[in-house]
Each structure stands twice: as structure tokens, then as C-alpha cells.
Amino acid sequence: MAAVLKLDQFRVERAQNGVVHLVFDMPGRAMNVFSNAAIHELGLFSGWLRESDAKGVVIRSGKSSAFCAGADLAELGAAYDMIMASPSEERGRVAFNHFIPLSFAFRGLETSGKPIAAAIGGLALGGGGELALAAHYRVMTDHPNAAFGLPESLVGLLPGAGGTQRLPRLIGIEAALPVLLEGARLAGQAAVHAGLVDELVPAGEEVAVAERWVLSQSGACQPWDRAQWRPANADSVKTVIDGKRTRVLVDTLGHYPAPLAILDCIEQGFPQPFDDAIRTEMTIFSKLIQRREPRNMIRTLFLGRLGHDRMKKAGGISSIVAEAVTAISAALYAEEEKDPMLAQAFARAGFRRSSAASATFDGAPPDGSFWLEGEPTTKLKAALRERLADVNSAAEGWRARLSDEERRAADYLLVKDVGFPAYLGGVFATPPAS
């Protein structure tokens, strides 16, 4: 009998019946997230499991708050800085090599030959959702706090550890697209109906039910690893994706690259063998992570929202934050109604509070850059550049008066209440792209 593996981010517990429990329980953290240390340990565990005599594995959380909430965003920011500090021709390779270990760890779990069940007693989001997808069987509690989601697109990224490949293979492309593109969550009977969850149980019973399933199996493999398996809608993938891509471009005007990258992952990876598909996904992720939109959106929509919510809970948004946001709003939209060209530029760039009619996608393919980047070859770009330069000057006086958290919270309010595009990230924490 192999010795039980000793880990720090996880606990490995062997039950008397031969089932191993992999308990995700980060020390000193209220919530489990995938840190570099956790990813490394999961890889060690998958290698150990293949050689062990375990009858199977139940993956569960040691936290009452959630199964796993996704990535460690502080480490993600450090990784971005490391990638962008590399020579430009090396950045894709550096990003690929840095992020692919989680994909390999999940792949090692599902191909170990051992039956693996996930006992989901809370939120399984982002990397946590991808971990659940790498299990052969999913048991979820019938409770409002238990849900599955892949919300990476909401902060400008994509699920890069197999999420864009496993979910559509498991529940179909059409059912997977709202989860992947819009951050929709599946819970309760909806998760069962979609084919994501195998059993829905009362809270507190998920671990026992998962263990019972493991003991009923002599081995397990994923549907996509079975000989001759082929996804049901493989022939229609291009038609489905092309139609959705057009809709995404209409809705986003091409400013948000993450949904388009997710569609690329499905279109290119879905017809491939799974091991090739996760490499395709990571190649696309490695390009996406180099862009500024994810960095801006994480800082504003996630970190900024957290700071904003902490302030509200602690007694309310400080008057200086409110004053700064009001001042920038006034500078941003000053005399817009008297300047139709500026109003049109606001609409085309995705400023939601613009008085102009909504812009529409004009059929030109996205060029892989900010709409504002490059030479101002149109009068619209020039008009908006000039206005944003004025806004940046107005923000300069406020930046020194605001703390880091206040700056991020102010940028969050610019996006939430003033209509500033999230892909540009606000003006207080970092000046907008010029």
C-alpha cells in the first residue's frame, strides 16, 4: 500500500474502504483558489494517484464557503508582469509554459484509471469549475450556495485549464455558450437537466454519495477518451460558432477579445483529440493574457468592486471618491450633446452613457488591438483621444488624494454608473491608453 501523499494546499485522506479523499483546504485562507503552489501539488497528486492502490478519489473542499473560487488573482497579475517583461517574441511561449501545468494536472486526474467524483458543496467557479469537470462524476448539494460557473470572460479571460473543451463536450455547445460567454451559473435542477451534475443531494450528503459512486466503479474514463467517441454536434460547430461570433461582435463592437477567443477555442479545439484541444486552448489563452483588456477588467470589475463593497460595508463610499467620480463624469461628457462627432465616437467606443444612438458592428473584422490604439486615422478616434486626454488631466489631481483602494473603487464606479468601458479600465488607478 503506497504511503499517503503529504501536501500543504490539499489534504490526502485514505478511508478504510480504500477511497482517497483529496481535500482542497488552503491554509490561512477563507476561500480556496488555484495558487501556483496548489497547481504544483495537484500535479504531484495526479502522478501519485496513477501508481497508487486507491480504489478511487472523492474531491471535496475543506472550506464551508466554497468548493473553489478560481484563480489567485494576485499571482495572475504577477504572471502578467513576468510575461510582459519577456522579449516580445518569447511571450507566447512563456505564457504557455507558465499556465499549462494546471491543464496537465487535470488531465492526469481524469486519465489515471481511477474513478474520480467531485462533491460540490458550495461555489465551484473558474478553476474550481474546471476541476469539477475533470472528475468523472459530479454530486452537488441542492442549496442556493452551491453552483457551477466559468466566469472568466467577465474579467476578460477564458477558462484555460480545459473548460472551453470539457464543458461543450459534456453538455453540448449551445448549452455551454451562456456559461462560457456570459458567466451564467448552473445550480440545482438546472445543472442536472443540462447534464453537468449527475446527482443532486441535500446539503451534507454529497461526500457520502460521491464515495458510494466511486466504490461502485472498477475504473472510469471520460466520454471523450473512449474509442470512437465523437461529439454529437461536431459537424455543426462552425455554423454555430460563426453565428455566435457575429452576435458577439454586434454586442461588444469588437472591444472585448475574451468572448471571441472562447469561440476560437471551441471552433478550433472541438474537432480535435482532447490532448491536442487543450494545447489549442492554451495557445489562444497565451495570446489573450498578453492583452491589456483582461488586466484592466480584473483591476476594475473585480478588485475595484471588492474595494467598493468593503467601503460600503464599513460605512459608505467616502465623499472624496464620490466627488472624484462626479468630476470625471462631468469632464467626460461635457458638451457631448453639442458635438455629434464626439457623441458618435463615444458610442462606437462603447461608452454606455453616451447620448448618441447605440453603435453597431460594421462588419470589419476585429484587428486584435484596442479600438483607440494605433494612429488616429479617423476623425472619431481623434475626437475621443482628445476628450480622454482632457479627462486624464482632470483625473491627475485626484489620484494623489486617493488611496490605492479608493482609486480602484472610483474606477469601478466609472464603469458601473458613468458608462466608462470596462476594457479601458477607468482613469484613476491607471491612465487610459493613449
Helices and strands as residue ranges (DSSP letters): E 10-14, E 19-24, H 36-51, E 56-61, E 66-68, H 73-84, G 88-90, H 91-110, E 116-120, E 123-125, H 127-134, E 137-141, E 147-149, G 151-155, H 163-171, H 173-182, E 185-186, H 188-194, E 199-201, H 206-215, G 223-225, G 234-236, H 237-252, H 257-269, H 274-288, H 292-297, I 298-304, H 305-313, H 319-333, G 336-338, H 340-349, H 379-399, H 404-418
